[in-house]
Amino acid sequence: MIAQILDGTFQNSILRLILAFAVITALYYVTPKKGRLYFLFGANILFYLLCDWRMFVILAAETVWTFLCGRFITREKNRKGWFIAGIVPIALALFGFKYFNFFAESINSVLRAFGIGASEMTLNLLIPLGISYYTFRMISYLADVYKLKYEHETNLISYAVYVSFFAHIISGPIERYDRFKDSVSAGLIYKSDLAQKGFQRILLGLFMKVVIANRLAGYVGAVFGSPGTHPSLALWLAAFFYSVQLYCDFAGYSEIAIGFSNLLGFDTIENFRRPYLSMNIRDFWSRWHISLSTWLRNYIYIPLGGNRCSKLRRAFNVMVTFLVCGMWHGAGWNFIFWGGYHGVLNILTPREQEKKKRGFFYRLFSTLLTFILVMFGWIFFGSSSLGASFSYIKQMFAGLSFDINSILYSIMPFTNDNTCAAFFLTVCLFILILLIFELFEDNRKKPQKSIAISIWQVFFLSSIVLFGVFGASSFIYANF
């Protein structure tokens, strides 16, 4: 890492990201207070133009249109019409860019199965970066203005910064406009407590990403890429490690993005709260990708009727919500099945009428069972298709053994040489340390003392410098 910084070769996304955040933070605070919002507006434009000017044009058009619709919604006449006019075009844009080819290919497959000659209907479409995230932000803004939860925004620059904030556009979180506006109204100034918390979160996020997620990426990619060439035990290990990798990659980026927002004076919504310590699937979804699950609850589940209806209708509402969740993550039947899988698990999870204190072994069993159920769900994320997912799961149970050869050839994909055992143990040690940290965070009742904070900060920073894998690995959720 140090050598890469000194010789100026920033050839991977992590170093470029941190360097960009550092430069922007420095320039942000040398900019006069009244000009900081405009500085962020310019930074967002530059970010998109550097990615692809066509992405910028699409984002700019949707931003201006929804801003205007938001203003017209507050008028007494035809409020619903302007709300629909704002929602429909951006929803169609999301469908067209992200899902048109998927549905076109699916229709072609069905027609061919019935012996009907089908012409090629797919298009060579650009998928705008972050379109799933900023579309949901726009929808939440229009819906909240329509429901009179707050006044429409009169400053196009402020609204544009909210929609296109580059730190959040890649992998979220999906912030609601009122929280963003509160931070702007409070003044874009340096807040020492918030900045200190932001620095801590950036260190934690980097530790999760470069020390754990990147270190697991090679193993997971090798096993998921060709599961038939590895023993069943390796498939179990890869499913476990992929669950950890996905969490550390996504939550790690969220920590970095939220930490950077804190450095700029924005108090941002939490996106993860130790999800693998959940005791059931409902608890998991109150801890995993909190901004998305909150969005789905507020703008799909509750408008459908929520739980204030019959059990059958509630089950329908849950399934629709999770199917949308699955489709949001990707254009593929494996993602749709994953959404339905979690929907079924959510429906089957008993609704406890009162909170009861449970014993240690009950909590441990419930947590392990929940993790295993979630882990099997992630296989549909890591596999290339729905068929490949079922094939992978089938092979996990075919010929499973724990003899020395199975163990050896299950850890070999880490390095493919005699250092694989050391690499395996190192990874497991860092995962264990992260678990200890999360247990400590989850169980502490009193505010953390500064000495404990300092110890964790020193450990995370030392681990990043000494053990960080700064390859060209991108963020997994940037693809969804």
N, C-alpha and C positions, 0 to 999 in steps of 0.2 A: 504493500500500500504506500509506504513512505517513498519508495523508489519511484513509483508511478507519479506521485505528486511532484517530486523533485525534477523528473525529466519531462514533465508536462504532457505525458501521454494519458489523457483521460478517455480511455477507450471502452468504458463500461458505464451503464446507466446509473449505478449507485454513486460513483464519484462525481459524475456530471450533475446529478441531482443535488447532492450536498453542496457542491461548489456553487451551483446556481442559487440555491437557497441562501447560502452565506453572502453572496454578492448582492442579491436582492434585499436581504435584511439590512445590510450596511447602507445601500443606496436609499432604502425606504426611510431610515432614520436621519439621513442628512437632508432629506426632502422636507420642506416646510409642512407643518401639520395640515394646513388647508389643501395642500397639493398631494397628499399621500393616497387618497382615493383615486386620483387621476393617474398617479404613478402605477398603482396596481392595475388600472385599466390598460395602460400602455404595456405593462409586463405581460398581461393576458394576451393582448393582440400579438405581441412579438412571439410569444410561445406558440400560438397557433400558426402564425405565418411561417415559423421555422419548421413546424411539422408538415403542413401542406396548406397552400393558400385556398384550396377548394374546401377544406375542412372549415377554415375561417369564414368563408362566404356562407356556408350552410348555417354555422352557428350564429353569425351576425344576423342573417335573415330571420331565423327563428326567434332570436332575442328581441329584435325590433317589433316583430309581429305580436309576440305574447305581451310585450310591454304595452303596446297600443290597446290590445284586447283587455288587459288589466285595467286600463283607464276607462274604457267604455263600459266594462262590467258594472262599475259603480253608479252608472246612470240608471234612473228609474225605469226607462223604457228598454225592453228587450234585453234584460240582464242575462237571462238564460241563453239567448241566442248568441251573444258575444262570448259567453263562457264556452259554448260548444264550438264556436268559430275559432277560439283560441286553442282548444284541446285537439280537435280533429286533425289539423294540418301537421302538428308536431308528432302526433301519434302515428299518422300515416307515413311521415318521414322516417320514424324509427322502424316501423314495419318494413318499409321499402328497402332501406339501406341494410338492415340487419337480418330480416327474415324472408324477403321475397324469394331469394334463390332456394332457401330451405324448403318452403312450401311448393315452389315450382318443381323442384326435384322430387318431392314426395308425390305430387300429382302425377308426374311422368312415370314414376315407379308403379303406381296403382294402375295407370292406363296400360302400361306394358304387361303387367300381370294378367290383365284381361284380354291380352292380344290386340290391343288397340294401338296403332302406330301413333306415337306422340312426338311432336316437333320439339326441338330444344327451346325451352322458355327461360332459361337462366340468363342473367345479365352480368356483365363485368362491372360491378358497382363498388365504389369506394365506401368503406365503413368509417365514418367520422370518429375520431378519437373521443371517447367519453360520451358518446351520444346517449347511452343508457342512463348515465348519471345526470347530464344536464336536462334531458327530457323530463325525468322525474322531478327535478327541481322546478322546472317551468310549470308542470302540472300541479304541484303542491301550491305554488304561488297563486295560480289562477283559481284553484279550488278554495283556498283560504280567503282570497279577496271576494270571491262569489258568496261565500258563507259569512262575509262581513266580520271575519276574525281580526282583520286589521285593514287599514286604509291602503289603497293602491299606491305604488311608488310613483313619484313625480319626477325623479331624477333618473334619466336613462343610464347615465354612467354608473350610478350606484347599483341599479338592477343588473347591468351587464357584468359588473365585477362579481356580484353574487352568483350569477348563472355560470360564468366561465372561469372562476377562480382556479388557476392552473394547478395549484397544490392539491385540490380535491377532485379535479376533473378526471384523473387517471383511475383512481380506485376509491373515490369518496373521501369522507362520509357525505351522505345526502342531507345537507343542512337545510332547515326550514328558513324562510326568508325573515321571519320576525326575530330569530336569534341573531342573524347576520346584521339586521338593521339596528338591533340594540347595541351591538358592538360599535357600529359606525356612529350612532347617536351619542354614545358615551365618550367618543373622541378616540381617534387613532393615535394613541400615545403609548409610550413605553410603560408597562406595568411590571414592576420587578418580580412580584410573586408569580404572576402568570408566565413571565419569561423564564423564571427558574424552573417552573413546572414543565414548560415547553422544552427546555434543554434536557431535562431528565427523560422526557418521553422520546426525544430524538435518539438519545443513547440506547434506550430500551428497544426502540424500533430497529435501529441498526444492528443491535445484538441479535434480535430475532431473525432479521433478514440475512445478514452476511455470515453470521457465526453458525446458525442452525439451518435455515431454509436453503441457502446456497450450498451448504455442505451436504444436504440430503438430495439435492436436485439430480446429481449424476446417478445415484443408486436408483432413485424412483424412475428416472427416465429409462435406464437400462432394463429394469424389470417390466415396467408397463409397456415398453416398446416391443419386447419379445417375450411375453410370459411363458410361452411354450418351451423355451430353452432353459428355464430355471426350475428348481425344485419347488414343491408346494409351500414349504416353509418360507422361501424367499418371497413368495407372493403375499403371504401373511405379513412379513416384515415390511414389504414395500407398501402395502395398504396402510399399515400403522405409520410408517415414515411419511407417506404422502399426506395423511391427516395432519401430522405435525408440520410438515413443510407448508401445506396450504394455509394453516393457521398462522405460522410464523411469518410467512410471506405477506399475507393480506393484512393481518393485525400489525405486523411490523411496519408496513407502509402507512397504515392508518395512524400509528403512533408518530411516525415522522411527519406526516401531513398535519396532524393536529398540533404537534409540537411546534412546527413552523408557524402555524396560524397563531398559536399562543405567543410566539416571539413577536409577531406583528400586532398583538393586542386584541386578537379575536378569541373569544371564549367559545370553543367549538363543542358540539355534542359528542358524547362518548360513542365509540363504534364497537368496542369489544369489552367484555367484562368476564374474563377467565371462563370461556364457554365450555371447556372440557372438564370443568368441575361441576357441571350441571347434573341434577339428579333425575331429570326426565326430559323428554323432547320439548315440552313447552318451556321449561326452564332454559333449555339450550337456546331457543329462539328469542328469549329475552336477554341473552348474553352475546349471541353471534350476530354480526352485521346489524347492530341495533338500529342504525339509521334506516336501513332498508326494511327491516321487520316492522319498525314504527310506521314507515311510509305505507307499507302494504296494509297494515291494520287500519290506519286513518283514512286511506283513500280508496281501498277496495273492500276490505272485510266489513268495516262498520257501515259504509253505504249500502252494502248488500243485505244488511240486517244484523250483522254481528252475531252475538249469542242471545239476543232478545227475541227469540223465535223458537220454533219446535226443534227437537233434536235432529230430525232429518234435514230441515232447512239449514241448521247450523253446520251440519256435516257438509252440505253442499257449499256453503259460504267458505268453509275452511279449504275444501278441495280447489275451488276456483282461485282462491288467494294463493295457494301454494303452486298451482299450475302456472299462474302468472309469474310467480317467483322463479320457477324453473325456466320458463321461457326467457325471462329477463337475463338470466345467466348465460344463455347461449342458444343458438339456432341449431338444435339437434334433438332427436328423440331421447337421447340419453339424459339431457337436461330436463326435458318434460317429464320423463319417468322419475327422475330424482325429485322433482317437485311433488309429483303425486305420491311418491314413497313417503316423503315427510308429511304430506297432508294426511295420509292414512295413519301414520304413527301419532300425529297430533290428535286425531279423532279418537284413537284407541287409548290415549293417555287419560287416566281417570282424573276428573276435576275434584280436587280436594276442597271440601267445604270449610275446613278449618286447618290452620297450621298446627301440626303436631311435632313435638320434639322426637326425633328418631335417634336410635342408637348408632354407634360408630359403624358397626358391621352392615347395618341397613343402608347407611349413607354410602359406604364404600361399594357395596354391591350395586346400588342404584346408579352410582356414578360410572362404574365400569360397564354396566349394561348399556347405559346411554351412550358412552363413548363407542362401544362396539357397534351399536345400531348406526351411529353417525358415520363411523369408519366405513361400513359397508355402503352407505350412501355416497361417500366420496369416490368410491370405485367408478361410479358412473361419470364423475368429473374427469378422472384420470385416464379413462379409456377413450379410444377414438370413436366408438359407436355403441349403440345399445347392445348389439349382438356381441361385440368384444367385451362389454361389461359382464354379461352373463357367462360368457366363456371363461373369463378371468375368475369369477366367483366359483364356478364349477371346478376349475383346476386347483383352487385353493384347498379343496377337500379331497382331491384325487391323489391318493398315494402320499398323504401327509405323514412324515416321519421325522424323528428327532435324533437319528444316528449321526455319527461324527461327520460322515460325508455330506449329509444334507445340511448340517450346520455350516460346514466349511464352504460349500458351494453357494450357500445362502448369503454369506457375507463377502464373498469374493467380488461381486460387482462393484463394491466400494472403490477398490483400487486395482483389482486384477493382479495383485502381487502379494508378497508376504507381509505387507504393511496393512492389509485389510482389517485384521483383528484390532490393531491399534486405532485405526480410523473409526471402526465400529464402536469401540469402547469410548473414544473421545466424543463422538456424537451423542451417545447415550448419556454420558456425563453432563454435557451441556443441556440436554433435554431435562435431565433430573434437576439440575440447578434452576432452570426456568420454572419447573413444577414447584420447587421449594419456594421460589420467589412469589409465585402466584398464590400458593397456599398461605404464605405469610401475609400477602396483601389482602386475601379474602377473609382471613380470620382476625386480623388486627381490629380492635375496637377503638383504641386511642390513636390520636394523630401520630404519625411517624416522626421520630426524633431526627434531628439534623445529622447526627453521627451515623445512624442507620442509612439515611439517604446517601451520605457521602461514601459509605462503604460500598453500596450497590453501584453508585456511579463510577467509582474507581474500578470495580470489578468489570462492569460492562465495557468501559473504555479500554481497559487492558486487554480484554478478550477480543474486542473488535480489532485492535492494532495487531495482536499476536496471532489470532486464529481466524480472522475474517477472510472469507473467500470472495474476492472482488472480481469475479468473472463477468462475463457479458450477460448474465442472467437477468431477464426482465421481470417485472412484477406479474404474477399469474393472473390476478384479477383485472389487469389492464386489458385482457383479451375478452372480458365478458361484457 
